[in-house]
Amino acid sequence: MAPILQWLKTRLRDKDGKEIISGVKSSYKICKVSRVRICLNFIGLQEMRTKMKYEQIKPPDQLQGHIKYYWTMESSVDSVTNTFRTIADGCPGLIFQQTENGDFYQNNKKLPGIFLYGQATRHAELYMAGRSTTVGIFFYPHALKSIFGLNADELTDSCIDMELITSSQNFQLSQQLMNTSSTNDRIKILSSYLFCQIRNDKRQPDGTIEFALSLILKSEGNIPLKELQENIQLSERSFERRFKQSIGISPKLFSRICRFQASLNQLRKNKYNKLSDIAFENEYADQSHFIRTFKEFAGFSPFQYQKQSKEIVENLLNV
């Protein structure tokens, strides 16, 4: 039995210990939505500039250690299908869609009305059909573990329908969100739910991994992992296992994504004279190494990114 399924089954019981939902195994689904990453770096590939409205909202004080920001996106035309290129960013998230108006799809599969997604290891494409209102949450890297108590590596390059989690807690999150059209009210509902999750969580955070994470982020992925290992006094195997459980990917891959994001941010802000400057300043071996990494995580070269940069919906990542 998958660990997340075991986690759900422990919560799908009433006060007498009886299962609330029978046959949970057949109804349990982790969406294999390869590399879902919506709230991070949207690049609309057609008719997006005039058809989408995007807003970024600061989280309440009590959640600022877990959430970078909320975001909302509205499409104003029923007939337009927008295509998005998603970029690896090192963070999980949550998305709610007003499904009666429009939906997100990947690989011709409709995504759930509200879903929690994990780390993305490379780029992907998403499609949105019809008029739609979307509210999303951009979490910090540790949130799957620190808020939901999940082993983060089980959601890497995939997602889970939030209904499976909230229904086991007798919390009708999706229904509450559908019953209001106010963005502010939806954010208050989501904030209240997440704060309750954190308040009721009795697990102690993994301070060692949180410290290691902070050093990787501070160095923008350039701290030598051997040096980091010695600093936290863990073996390579133990460090990688605990890091994957908390963050979702290995320390090496997370560091590579952090370095890529630093270079992307520099490119976005035009803080360079030539591409080799970005490669050198972010400690890539050479310009060709930088370009290969950029293609791996973004899906196109830095030059192609520059040509499409006017169509970026700015999410302020790493700003």
N, C-alpha and C positions, 0 to 999 in steps of 0.2 A: 504493500500500500504506500502511495506517495506520501512524503512527510506533510505536505500541505493538506492532503486529504485527511490524514490523521488529525491534524490541527483542527480542521473543520468538524470532524466527527466528535471531537471532545466538546465542541460548542453547540452541536445540534442535538441537545438534550434538554428536557424540561427539568423542573426542580426535583423530580423524583428519579431522575437519571434515565428516563426513557427517551428514545430517539424522537425528535420532533419531525424529522423528515426521513422516511424510509427510502431505501435504495439510493442513498446519497452518492454511491460510487458511480451510478449510471448518470446522475444529473450533474456530477462534478466535472467541470471543464476548465482547464487552463488554456486560454486562447493562445494558440501558437501563432501569434501575430509577430512574425519575425521582426525584431528590432523596432518595436513601436517607439517613436519619439516624436511627439507632436508639439509640445509646448516649448521646445528648445530652439530650433533654428528653422523657421518656415521659409521655404523658397517657393513661391507660387509660380508654376511654370506656364500658366495661361490665364489671362484676363483677371489677374488677382488684384492688381493695384487699385482698381476702382470698385471692386465688388466685395472687398473684405474690410471689416472694421475691427481693429485689434486694440486691446487695452491691457495694461499691466497694473496690478493692484498689490499694495504692500500688505502682508499678513498682520494680524493682531500681535501685540507684544508677546503674549504667552506662547505663541507658535513660531516666533522668529528664529529659534534654534533648530527648527525642523523644516520650515518652509522658506524658500527664497522669495517666492511671490505667487500670487494668483494671477491668472490671465483669462481674458474673455475674447471671443472671436465671433463675429456675426457676418453671415453672408446675406446679401440683399437681393439676390436674383434666384428664382426657382429653377430655371432651366440650365444654368451653368454648372458644369462639373469642373471643379478645381483639382489640380494635381499638385502634390507637395513632395519635395525632397526633404527627407529628415536626416539629421546629422548627429553622429554619436557625441554625447556630452558628459557622460559620467554621472548622471542623476536619474532617479526614478520619478514617476509622477502619477497623477490621477486625472481622469477626464470624464466629464458629464456632458452628454449631448441631448438637445431637445429633439428626441427621435421622431416626433410627429411631423417635423418640418424637413429634416435632412439627416444624412448619416455619413459616418466615415467608413471607408472600405479599405482593405488591404488584401491583395491576391484574390480579388473578387469575393471576399467574405466580409459580411457586415460585422462591424465591431459592436460590442455590447453598449447599452445605453449609458452605463457608468462602469468604468474599469480602472484597475490599478495596474500599472506596467512597470517593468524592471529596467535594468541597464540595457543599453543598446551597444553592440560591439562593432557596428558599422552602419553605413547609410542604408536607407530604404525609401520606398515611395508609398504615399497614401493618397486616397481620392475622397473627395467630399462631393456628394450629389445633392442638389437642391438647396433651398433656403434653410439655414441652420443657425442655432445659437448654441455656443459651446462655452463651458466654464472648465478651466483646468487648474491644476496645482503643480508647481515645479518644486519638488522636494530637494533637500540636501541629500548627499549620497547615502547616508546611513539610515534614512527614514523607514525603509521596509522593515528593518529590524527594530529600530527604536520606537516606532509608532505602532506597527502591526504585529510585531513579534515573529515575523517570517524570516526564514533563511533566504536571504536576498538572491542567492545564486539559483534558486528554483524558479525565479521569474526573469532571469536574464534572457533577453531577446524574446520575451513573451509577456502575457498579461493574464489577469484573472478577473472574471465578472464580479464586481463589488457586491452584487446581490447575494452571492454565495456566502460572503462574509457577514454582511449586515443582517440578513435574514436569520442567521444563526444567533445573532445578538438581540433579536426582537426589536431591531431598529429599522424603520422603514425609510431609509435614506433616499432612495430613488423617488419614492412617492412624495416625500416632502419637497424635494427639489422640483418635481414636476408640477406641484400644486402652487408654485409661485413663478411669476415671470420677472421678478425683480432680481437683478444681478447681485445687488447688495444683500438681499435676503438669502439668496443661494449661498453666498460666501459665508454668511453668518451661520447657516445650517451646517455647512461643511466644517467650519471652524469649531462649532460646538461638538460635532461628532468626533473630530480628531483630538480635541482637548480631552474629551472623556476617555478616549483610547489611551492617551498618554497618562492621564491621572490614575486610571485603573490598572496600569501595567506595573506589576510588582518586580519585574526582572531588573537586575542591575546592569547598566550599560557596560560594554567592554571598553574600559578606559584605555587599555593599551592600544587597541585598534583605532580608537578615536584620536589618540595622540599621533599615531602613525599617519592617519588620514590627514590631520592638520599639517603635518610636515610635508607631505606630498603636495597638498594644495598650495602651501606657502611657497614651495620651490617651483611651482607650476610644472611638476612632473620631472624635475631634473635632479632630485636628490638620489644618490646611488643607493640601490636597494640593499646592498651588502652593509653599507654604513647605517642605514635605517634599521636593519635587522639587529646589528650589534647594539644600537642605541636602545631598542626595546627589549633586548635579551630574549629573543625567541628564535627557535630553529627555523630554517627556511620552510620546512613542511608545515609546522604549526602556524607560522605567520600567514602563509598562503591560505590554509584551511580557514582560519578565523577571519581573515580579510574577506574571503569569498562569502562566508556566511553573513557578514555584516554589510558588505558593499555590493556583492553580486558578481564581481570579476576579480581576477588576480591583481596583486599590487603592480605587477609589471604592465599589464594592459591598462589599468586605471591611470598609471603614470604616463603612458603613451597618449591616452586620450586627453589628459590635462595639458600635456605639452602641445598637442594639436590645437586644443582650444585657445591656448595662449597665442599661438601663431595665427589662428583665425581672427582673434580679437585685434591683433596688430594689423592684419590685412584689412579688416573692416574699418579701422580708424585711420588707415593710410599712414601709419607710423613707420615708414621705411622708404628707402630710395630705390632699391631693387630687391628681387625675391631672395637673392643670396644673403642679403642682410637679415631677413627673417629667419632663414635657415641657421645662420651663424648665431644670432642672438638667442635662439631657442635650443641651441646645442645639438642640432642635427649634424650628422657626419658631413653632409654636403647638400647641395640644392636638389639633386635627383632623389635623395632619401626623403627630403622634406616633401617633394611633389608626390612621391609614391604614398607616403603616409596621408597626405591631404586627400588623395583620391580614395584611399581605403575608407576613411571616416566621413568624407563629404560626398563622394560619388562623382566628383569632377575635379579638374586641376585648379590651382590658384588663379590661373589666367581666366578660365571659364567662370569661376566665381566672381571675378572682377566684372566680367561682362554682364552678369545677372544680378549684380549687387543692388541695383535700384529696386529689385523686386523682393528683397529681404524684408520680412516683417521683424523688426528689431526686438529682440527679447532681453537685451541688456545682460546677457550671460557674461560673467567674469568682468563686469564693469565696476 
